[in-house]
Amino acid sequence: MSASRLRGAADLSEAERLRYARQIIVPGIGLEGQVKLKKAAALIVGAGGLGSPAALYMAAVGIGRLGIIDHDIVEASNLQRQILHFTSDIGKTKVESARAKLVDINPFLEVDAFIEPLKAANALQIVKNYDLVIDGSDNFSTRYVINDACVLLKKPMVYGSVQYVFGQVGVFDGRKGPCYRCLMPDPPRPGSVLGCAENGVLGIIPGIIGTLQAVEAVKIILRLGTPLIGRLLIYDALGPSFDLIEVSKNPDCPACGRRPSIAAPVDGEELCPSASPESRPTSAALNRAPVKGLTVSELKKRIQAGEKPIFLDLREPGETDELTFKEALRIPMSQVMGRTSEIPRDREVIVLCRIGIQSREVIRRLQGLGFTSLFNLEGGTIAWKYDIEVVP
């Protein structure tokens, strides 16, 4: 046995080597990899739909220390998807419920419990003690706080989100690629994006995405494979399909760009205190023209009023099988910057993609070329299909 393997064996007890035996023999892990996991610390923000499966697998895989931060209590409506919590836990804090399950799964695990929300005031102090952060939050305010704390502290953020029967997972690390603000520089207009409480989610979907977040976290810790830095993995359960979307680093990003202007996390209430454009910040942190958004409900009202808007459909050929927006100007995202002459400049154009993220990024690029009358369809064709078309 090599000296390194001997050191690895010495760092693991016999009980630990037995517990992780099937994992230790995986190529690329071994005893040394198992020790890396034991010495690593990860923070999970949110012990809900995404945080539950992520925490369960991080505990089982042998992470040494796990921080769990959440200020909510367990409710009956959580149990359909938040698998860390049982019926007997209703009324308990989610953190207390989570800690009990996690140490029962793995008694070698150290759990740090934070029964509080992650806010600008405490984010740096908490995040600094962990190697990475798994984003299990369910609101934009917390997500921006996580991102900015991770950028400032040079930590990776493992992102996940779910809606309906769809999910996304990615890794944001401003040192090696884009951060979350490169994808979405500022929060959506208040009220323009609904959470899963309003939109709903199939309970299994957070399990899939949260588990993928745990996979990405382990890859980062072990330096194994290629983490999803600069890419979003999009899951469609009904397809079923997995799609990869490239996310570019924004050199002018206020968090991780060449001249960052964000020196500390800021709570969402301060970033967007009201829906009126006049109240939006004008500091260097948000120095680019905001993307104008249009909800599917607003679009429906305009169509019912007799308007015939121009649509720019950015979906690739394999994404456009359905007939929705069949009269749209179709320019795949991969071609749009080379075909800008086809896009009207003298009329409003509603730009759409499957989930409203790629279209937002394209609008920003087109704004840099002087386009001023572009509107992003928030939630994309998926939101239209499930919010509008399925309504009786």
Summary of the structure (lengths in Angstrom):
residues: 392
radius of gyration: 22.1
end to end distance: 67.8
largest distance: 77.1
contacts: 1300
relative contact order: 0.10
helix: 40%
strand: 17%
